[in-house]
Amino acid sequence: MAWTSKHRYARISPRKARLVTELIQGRHVNDALDTLRFTHKRASIMVEKVLRAAMADAGEKEADVNALFVVEARVDEGPTIKRFQPKDRGRAHPIMKRTSHIVVTVDEG
C-alpha cells in the first residue's frame, strides 16, 4: 500500500522544485532525507516537509517506517499569480508568480 502527501499552491516555480524532487525519486526515505537536508535549494525544505508527512501517514497505518521507499516525487504546475511592474513612459511589464503542487508517494519495499 502506498501513502501520498501533497503540498498544494507552494510559492515556488515548478521548474525549480523539480530539480529537488528528481534527487529523491526511487531512494530509501532515510537517504532521501539526508539528500534533502544537505541540498542548498529553497525547495528542499518544502519537499522534506511533504516527505515527512507521507512517512507519518505510513507510520499511523502501522507500516515499517525504516522499510519505506520514495515511489513517486513529482511537481505539477499550479495557478500563476499575475502582477505588473510599472516601467517608464506608461509601460507595464508582467510578473508571473508561479505556484506548484508537490506530490510525494512512499511505499514499503
VEXNUNU-882884 format. One record per residue (C-alpha): x, y, z; residue number from 1. Coordinates in steps of 0.02 Angstrom, whole numbers, plus 50000, padded with zeros to 5 digits. Layout:
// VEXNUNU-882884
<X=X | Y=Y | Z=Z | seq=NUM> $
...
// end
This chain:
// VEXNUNU-882884
<X=50000 | Y=50000 | Z=50000 | seq=1> $
<X=50064 | Y=50173 | Z=49955 | seq=2> $
<X=50046 | Y=50334 | Z=50054 | seq=3> $
<X=50038 | Y=50503 | Z=49969 | seq=4> $
<X=50060 | Y=50679 | Z=50036 | seq=5> $
<X=50038 | Y=50843 | Z=49943 | seq=6> $
<X=50086 | Y=51024 | Z=49964 | seq=7> $
<X=49968 | Y=51120 | Z=49853 | seq=8> $
<X=49995 | Y=51301 | Z=49798 | seq=9> $
<X=50177 | Y=51306 | Z=49855 | seq=10> $
<X=50250 | Y=51475 | Z=49810 | seq=11> $
<X=50396 | Y=51412 | Z=49707 | seq=12> $
<X=50410 | Y=51386 | Z=49521 | seq=13> $
<X=50386 | Y=51206 | Z=49464 | seq=14> $
<X=50548 | Y=51210 | Z=49366 | seq=15> $
<X=50648 | Y=51247 | Z=49523 | seq=16> $
<X=50556 | Y=51120 | Z=49630 | seq=17> $
<X=50578 | Y=50981 | Z=49501 | seq=18> $
<X=50767 | Y=50995 | Z=49520 | seq=19> $
<X=50748 | Y=50939 | Z=49701 | seq=20> $
<X=50617 | Y=50803 | Z=49676 | seq=21> $
<X=50724 | Y=50718 | Z=49544 | seq=22> $
<X=50859 | Y=50693 | Z=49676 | seq=23> $
<X=50749 | Y=50585 | Z=49790 | seq=24> $
<X=50648 | Y=50482 | Z=49665 | seq=25> $
<X=50668 | Y=50295 | Z=49697 | seq=26> $
<X=50776 | Y=50314 | Z=49853 | seq=27> $
<X=50757 | Y=50245 | Z=50028 | seq=28> $
<X=50672 | Y=50375 | Z=50139 | seq=29> $
<X=50824 | Y=50394 | Z=50254 | seq=30> $
<X=50937 | Y=50426 | Z=50103 | seq=31> $
<X=50809 | Y=50547 | Z=50033 | seq=32> $
<X=50800 | Y=50644 | Z=50197 | seq=33> $
<X=50991 | Y=50655 | Z=50204 | seq=34> $
<X=50996 | Y=50716 | Z=50024 | seq=35> $
<X=50864 | Y=50849 | Z=50057 | seq=36> $
<X=50949 | Y=50905 | Z=50217 | seq=37> $
<X=51113 | Y=50942 | Z=50126 | seq=38> $
<X=51038 | Y=51017 | Z=49967 | seq=39> $
<X=51057 | Y=51205 | Z=49960 | seq=40> $
<X=50894 | Y=51241 | Z=49871 | seq=41> $
<X=50740 | Y=51329 | Z=49940 | seq=42> $
<X=50627 | Y=51191 | Z=49875 | seq=43> $
<X=50716 | Y=51058 | Z=49979 | seq=44> $
<X=50631 | Y=51121 | Z=50138 | seq=45> $
<X=50459 | Y=51107 | Z=50059 | seq=46> $
<X=50492 | Y=50934 | Z=49986 | seq=47> $
<X=50562 | Y=50874 | Z=50152 | seq=48> $
<X=50403 | Y=50925 | Z=50243 | seq=49> $
<X=50296 | Y=50832 | Z=50115 | seq=50> $
<X=50406 | Y=50677 | Z=50130 | seq=51> $
<X=50396 | Y=50681 | Z=50320 | seq=52> $
<X=50205 | Y=50696 | Z=50309 | seq=53> $
<X=50197 | Y=50542 | Z=50196 | seq=54> $
<X=50308 | Y=50447 | Z=50318 | seq=55> $
<X=50195 | Y=50498 | Z=50463 | seq=56> $
<X=50042 | Y=50437 | Z=50367 | seq=57> $
<X=50128 | Y=50270 | Z=50340 | seq=58> $
<X=50176 | Y=50261 | Z=50524 | seq=59> $
<X=49995 | Y=50286 | Z=50577 | seq=60> $
<X=49944 | Y=50135 | Z=50474 | seq=61> $
<X=50072 | Y=50025 | Z=50564 | seq=62> $
<X=50194 | Y=50019 | Z=50418 | seq=63> $
<X=50379 | Y=49988 | Z=50446 | seq=64> $
<X=50449 | Y=50164 | Z=50426 | seq=65> $
<X=50627 | Y=50100 | Z=50403 | seq=66> $
<X=50575 | Y=49998 | Z=50250 | seq=67> $
<X=50494 | Y=50142 | Z=50154 | seq=68> $
<X=50549 | Y=50200 | Z=49981 | seq=69> $
<X=50504 | Y=50354 | Z=49882 | seq=70> $
<X=50399 | Y=50282 | Z=49741 | seq=71> $
<X=50347 | Y=50446 | Z=49663 | seq=72> $
<X=50405 | Y=50625 | Z=49685 | seq=73> $
<X=50330 | Y=50746 | Z=49562 | seq=74> $
<X=50291 | Y=50930 | Z=49544 | seq=75> $
<X=50138 | Y=50988 | Z=49450 | seq=76> $
<X=50108 | Y=51166 | Z=49395 | seq=77> $
<X=49983 | Y=51265 | Z=49499 | seq=78> $
<X=49895 | Y=51428 | Z=49456 | seq=79> $
<X=50002 | Y=51577 | Z=49409 | seq=80> $
<X=49978 | Y=51740 | Z=49503 | seq=81> $
<X=49994 | Y=51882 | Z=49376 | seq=82> $
<X=50062 | Y=52051 | Z=49427 | seq=83> $
<X=50128 | Y=52201 | Z=49332 | seq=84> $
<X=50282 | Y=52308 | Z=49362 | seq=85> $
<X=50263 | Y=52489 | Z=49305 | seq=86> $
<X=50400 | Y=52548 | Z=49187 | seq=87> $
<X=50447 | Y=52710 | Z=49104 | seq=88> $
<X=50331 | Y=52803 | Z=48983 | seq=89> $
<X=50175 | Y=52718 | Z=49049 | seq=90> $
<X=50227 | Y=52543 | Z=49003 | seq=91> $
<X=50198 | Y=52390 | Z=49110 | seq=92> $
<X=50299 | Y=52229 | Z=49118 | seq=93> $
<X=50214 | Y=52069 | Z=49176 | seq=94> $
<X=50275 | Y=51972 | Z=49327 | seq=95> $
<X=50220 | Y=51790 | Z=49334 | seq=96> $
<X=50222 | Y=51722 | Z=49512 | seq=97> $
<X=50214 | Y=51535 | Z=49484 | seq=98> $
<X=50148 | Y=51406 | Z=49606 | seq=99> $
<X=50173 | Y=51218 | Z=49620 | seq=100> $
<X=50086 | Y=51063 | Z=49683 | seq=101> $
<X=50219 | Y=50949 | Z=49762 | seq=102> $
<X=50169 | Y=50765 | Z=49774 | seq=103> $
<X=50271 | Y=50630 | Z=49863 | seq=104> $
<X=50219 | Y=50446 | Z=49874 | seq=105> $
<X=50306 | Y=50317 | Z=49984 | seq=106> $
<X=50283 | Y=50129 | Z=49990 | seq=107> $
<X=50359 | Y=49982 | Z=50082 | seq=108> $
<X=50496 | Y=49898 | Z=49983 | seq=109> $
// end
